[in-house]
Amino acid sequence: MFLKQILILLFSLSAWAVFAQQKQEQIIVFLQEKSTDVEEDFKENILPSLEKYAADEHIEIIVKKVEEGIPKEVFFTPAVVFQNKLGRSFYTGRLNQVSKVKNFIRTSRLIPQKGKGIPKKNILIWQNERMKIAAPIKITELNGDLPEDFDMKEFLGNANAAAQKGTDNFKLVSSTTLNRMDRSFYMDMYPHRGKDNQLYITLALFSQFHCVEPIYTNEDNPIKGSYDDYKALFHLATAQLEKEIIKRMISPERGDGFDIISQKISVKPWSSLGVGLPTGNRKNVPIAYNIPQERPRRLSDKKNWQFLGKVDEDTPIIQFSFQAPLDFYTGEVDIMEGQLQLEDSFDITSGKGEFRIPVEKLTMGDPDLDAAIHYLILKAEKYPEAVFNINKIISQSKGMMMNQVTPFTMEGNLELRGIKQPALVKGQVEPIFKEGKELLRFFATLSINIREGYEIEKGPDGPKEERETMVFYLNFLLD
């Protein structure tokens, strides 16, 4: 008996050692030797938290000085990259939000980014060293006391043309492609004409990481002048917003700041910098309670299955993102309720069921953005849950067997924001035996059109199909 316990302990320890080695996950942080507010704030306030997280998660963290050379994809510092056997992903978000960095890593572990860029047309671009900074302009229709014989189309055309010329650094380009480490700031202008023929232009500047809360507004002191000089006023409006962009670029206050890397720094392959993609196998090796043993091949006659929880600590129950190249907008949900009833305990196609998630538990790692999504976009106060009802399950399998994967397609309805739409879930179920329990492990994907299906107007800036399509990845256990 004692010998058996020793053998189990040795197996467990050796399995963990192999797991740590095989995991081969890396966080790579690029920094510059020069001292700036952004670099110093990251080193003092963000890097220690990131190092602790990496240690807790058994992820290797590597800090690289760009003066030794940089990969071609890295344009600025501080830059955070995650990689494993599956691929390499670049963190795109505010650096002062460690929770969002963790969210990014959890997503990238299973769903690495694809290499697509974001095509843009007729946009202001500041080519700064190897980095592009984009500044789309949005001018709303003139409101207030409109002049006689006013032509809105002509007004907006002239206003946009004038605004595009109000900057020293940005140039209008007919087409370009923004890469993952390029950045965008959004210039919004709201013109109002008073009865005294005065034009008032209220400005708002948005970070690409928060589409609801502006990082600058002049609502208490709008640009003001004679309406007759409206072209010159829009010229001044862009100049003012450009100054605010530059302030945010060098400030760590909100997490939008960065230090651009000089083109004098040599570009080198990842492998020559010692950070090529890991090649190990990421599959989890067995741990002590999964020592091979005699197991039943057939399931029991259990018909009612209840949601249990996560597959493992590394994998959220639900992960979601827009399609590439907008897949840096990611989030997760770690709470769900639901059940599956099988008329035939061995046949997944005999199943019916329902799964619910509380909308307020959806997170993208940014508390302010989460609140805006919960209450302004998803209307959580009125519609607190998202609900998926299973109507029909289709599978070519002749029956579920222990430790064998059964592919399926679920036809059902997804209700979100009080709107119910047909939904198709594709995935697989695997009966497993764990810690003396018979469980069902589910992995599935679901895609929805958030605009046409659920009337969600706000979304990320990008190509139409990609910005309107949300993809969900589900990983969970039923007991």
N, C-alpha and C positions, 0 to 999 in steps of 0.2 A: 504493500500500500504506500509506504513511504517512498519507495523507488519510483512508483507511478507518479506521485506528486512532484518529485524532483524532475522527472522527464517532462511533465506538463509545463513546469516553470521554465525549464531550459528552452522548450519549444516556443513558449510565449515570448521570452526575451529575444531569442534569435529571430522570431517572426517580426517583432517590433524593429529590430536592427535592420532587417531586410526591407521592411516597410519604409523606414526613414531614408534608406539609401535609394530604394526604387522610386520613391515619391519624386525626387529630383525636381523640386520647385524652387524658383529663384525670384527674388525681388531685386531689381537692379535700379539703383538711384544714381543719376548723373548730377554732379555739382561742379561749380567753378571755384577756382582758388580765390578769385577776387571777392572782396567783402562788399555786399550790398544789403539793403534792408530785407529784401526778399530772401536772399541766401541765408542770412544770419537768423531770421525768424524761422525758417525751415529747419535749420540745424538745431536750434534751441528748443523749439516747441513741437515740431512734427516728427523729425527723425527719431528721437527717443521712443515715441509711441509706436512708430512703425517697426523699430527694432524689437520692441517687446512683443508686438503682435507676431512678428516673424518667428521669434523664439518659441512663443506659445503654440504656434501652428507647425513648428518644425520645418520652416521654410528658410532656405539660405538667403541672406541679404548681402548684397554686394554694392559698395559705394565706389563709383568710378569718377575720377577727376577728368574733365573733358580735355584738359591740356595734354593728356596722353593720347588723345584721339577720340573721335566720336563716330557712331554709325550714321549713315546718310539720313536715317529717318528722324534723328534727334536734332531739334532746332534751338531749344532753349533749356535752361535749368531754373529751378529744380525739376527734373523729369523722373517719373516713376514708371518702370516697365515690369510686367510679370511674365514669366515664361515657364513652360514645362514641356513635356514630350509632345503635347497636342499643338503647341504653337506659342506665339508671342503676342502680347497685348499691351497697348499704351494707355496709361491712365489719362483720361480727359475729364477734368473736373477741378474744383477748387481744392488747392493743396492744404488749406487749413481745416479741412473736414476729414479727419482720420476715419470716421465711420463710413464715408463714401469711398475712401480708398479700400477699406476692408470689403465693402460691397463689391467693388470692382474685382478684387482678387478672387472672391468666392465665385463670381460669375465666370471669370476667365479660366478658372481651374477646369471647368467643364465645357465652356463655350468660348474658345479663343476667337479673337477678332479676325475679320477678313480684311484683305489689303486694299479694299476699294476706297477711292477718294470721293469727295462731294463736288460734282460739277456745278459751276456758277456762271451766270451770264449777266453782263451789264452791271457790274458791281465795283465799288471803290475798294482798291487793294493797296496796301502799303507793303511793298517788298523790302523787308528789313533783313539784311544779310540773306540767309537761305530760307527765312521764315516769311510766310504771308500773313498779314493781319487784314481781315476783311471788315468792312463797315457798311452794311446795307442801310439805306435811308428809307424811312417810311414817313410820308407826309399825309396827314388826314385831310379830308375835305374841309374847305373853309366854312366856318360857321359864324353866327352872329348876324350883323347887318350887312347883307350882300349888296354890292353895287347894282345899279340898273344894267340890264343887258349883260349880266355876268355869265361867263363861260367857264364852268368848273374844269372841264378838260384842259382848256388852254391855260388856266391858272396853275393847275397841278403840273403840267408840262414845263412851264416856265420856272416854277418854284423848284422842281427837281433839277433842272439844268443849272440854275443858280446855286443851289445847295452843293452840287457835285464839284463846283469850282471853288468852294470856300475852304479848301484844305491845302496845307503845304506838303504833306507827306503822302496822302492817298491819291491814287490815279484811277480814273475810270477805265476798266478793261472790259472788252466785249465778251470774253470767256476765259475761264481758268478752272483749276481743280484744287480744292482745299484738302490737304492731307491731315492725318490725325493730330499732328502737332502744330498745325496752323491754328490761329485763333480768330474769333469774331466778336465784335461789339456792335450792338444794334442801335442806330440813331433814329429816334422817333420825334416828330415835330407836329404840334397841334396848333394850327393858326386860327385866330379869332379876330374878326373885324368889329370894332366898336362903332357906335353912332357918330363919333367924332372923327371918323375916317382914320382912326389909329389901328394899326395891326399889332396884335400881341401874339408872340410865338412861344408857347410853352414847350420845353424840351424834356426828353427822358432818354437816358442811356441805359441799355440793358447788357448784362453779361450773357454770353451764350449758355451759361450754366443755370440761369434762373430767368424764365420768360415772364414772370409775374411781377417781381419786385425790382424796380430800377436801382441801379447803383449810383445814379445821379439824376436830379430833376431841378429845374429852375422855377417851379410853380409859384414860388413866393416872389420871384423877380424875373418875369418873362422878358424876352427881347421885345422892344417896343419902338415903334416909329410910324411914319406916315405910310398908309396903305399904298400910296403912289410909288413908294420906294421898296415894294415888297421883295423884289429880286435881290436887292442889296441886303435886306434883312435876313433872307434865307442864306445868303452867303455868310453873314455873321453867325448864324445859327450853327452851321457846320464847323466853322472855326472854333466856336465855343465847345462843341462836343469833342472835337479833336483834342483840345487841351485836356479835357476830362479823361479821355482815353489814355493819354500819355501819363497822367497822374496815376491811374489805376494800374498801368503796366509796371510801374516801379514801386508800388505800395503793396505790402503784405496784408493790409488791414482786412480785406474781404476774401482773400485767397485767389484773386484774379491776376496777381502780379507774376512776372517772370523776367528772367535775364536772358537776353538773346545771345546766342553763341556766335562769335566772330567767324567769318569765312576763312580767316587765317588758320583756324584749328583744322588739322588734317582729318580727313574722313577715312575711316578704316572699317573693314568687315567686322561683324560681331565676333567671329571666331578668333580673329587676330587680337581682339581686346580681351580674350579669355572668357567671353560670355556667349558662346554659341549655344544653340538650342540643346537642352538635355536630351539624351537618347534612351534613358531607362524606361522601364515598363511601369506605368502608374497604377496598374491594377492592385487593389488592396490584397495583401497576402493574408492567409488565415491567422487568427489569433487564438488564444487558448481555448475559448469555448467552441471553436469551430474545428477542433482536431477531428480528422476523419473518423467517422463512426458509421455503424449500420443505420441507414435511414430508410423510411418508407418511400417507395416510388409513387404510390398512389396517394392522393389527398384523402383526408377524412371526409365524412359526409356533411361537413359544415356548410351552411348556406348563407348565414348572416355575418357579414364582415363589417367591422367598424374601423374608422380612421384611427391609426395608432400614433404616427408621428414621422420624424425624419428617418431617412435611410442610414445616415451617419451624421456626425457633428459638422463635417465639412460641407455638406450639401443642403442648401435651403429647400424647403418643401416646394416652393414655387419661385422660379426666376423668370424675369421677363425683360425684353429689350425690343427696340425698334430694329428693323432690318439694316444690315450693312449698306452704306457706310455710317449709319446713325446708331450702330450697336453699342456706342459708348454711353448712350442713355439707357441705363440698366436699373433694375430694382429687384426686390424679393419680398416674399411673404413667408412667415414662419408659423402661422396659425391657420388651421383649417378644421372644419368638422364635416363629417359625412359618413355614408354607409353604402354598401353594395349588397344587394340581395340576389342570390342565385336560385333559380327554380331547380336547376340541376347542379349539384355541388361540383361536378367535374367540368361543366361546360360554361365558359365565359360568355357565350352568346345568349345564355338564358338570364343574363343579369339586367337588373334595373337599379337605379339609385339616384342619390343627390349629394352634392358637395357644396359647402358654403365657406366663404372667407369674409371676415370683417374688413371692410374697405379701409378703415383707419389703421389697420396693421400693415398695409402696403407701405414700403419705404424705398427711397432711392438714396438714402444715406445723408440727406440734407434736410434737417428738421423744418426749416422755413419752406423749402420747396414741397416737402411732404404735406405740410398743412394746406398749401395752396392747391395741391392735387386732390387731397381728401375733400375739401369743402367747396372750393370754387369750381373744380372740374368734375369730380365724381359725385358731388352733392351728397356727402356721407351722412349729413344730418337727416336728410329725407329718405335716402336709400342706403342704409348702413351695411348692407351685405351684397356681395356678388354671388349668384347662385347658378350652378350647372346641374341640369336634370338630364339623366340618361334615358333616352327613348328606345334605343336599339344598339346592340353590339354585334359587329360582324367580325368573323374570324374564319380562316381556312383550317385551323387546327381542329382535330377530332376530339380534343379533350386536354385539360390541364394535367400536367404531371409534375411531381416534385423535382425542383432544380432544373426545370426545362422552361425556356422562354416561349410564351404564346403571343404572337403579334395580334393586334386587334385594331378595329376602327369603331369609335363610338359616335353615334348620331344623337344629338341632343339639342338643348336650348341653353344659351348663356344669357342671364339677366344681369344687366349692369346699368346703373343710373335709372332704374325703373323701366328700361327698354329690354325686351326679350327678343333675341335673334337666334336663328338656327346656327349650330356650331358643330364642327367636326373635329374630333380628337383622335389622333393617331398615336399608337404606343405599343407597349408590350407589358405583360404581367408574368411574374415568375414566382411560383410557390417555393418558399424556402423554410428551412427548419433552423431556428435560432433560439438559443437559451431555453430549450425545452418547449418552444412554442412553434406552431405552424402559422406562418405569416404569408401574406401576398405582397410582393414588391411591385410597385407600379412605376413605369417611366413613360411619359407621354408628352406630346407637343400639341399646341393649339395656336392658331393664327386668327386674328380678328382685324377688321377694318374699323378703326376707332371713329372715323369721321362719318362714313356712309352708314355704318351699322349702329353707332351709338351717339352720333351727333356731337362729337367732341371736336371743337374747332381748333383749339390750341394744340400745337404739337411742335416738334423740333423743326428747325430750318433745314430743308434738304429736298431731294427729289420727291415728287408727289406720292408714288407708291410706297416708298420706303418710310416716309414720315407719317403715313396713315396706317401702316401695318404694324401691329404689335404681336410679338411671338412670345408664348408662354411655354416654359419647360417645367414639368411636374415630376417630382421624385418623392415617393412616400410609401409607407407601409400600412397595410390593413391587418387587423387582428380579429 
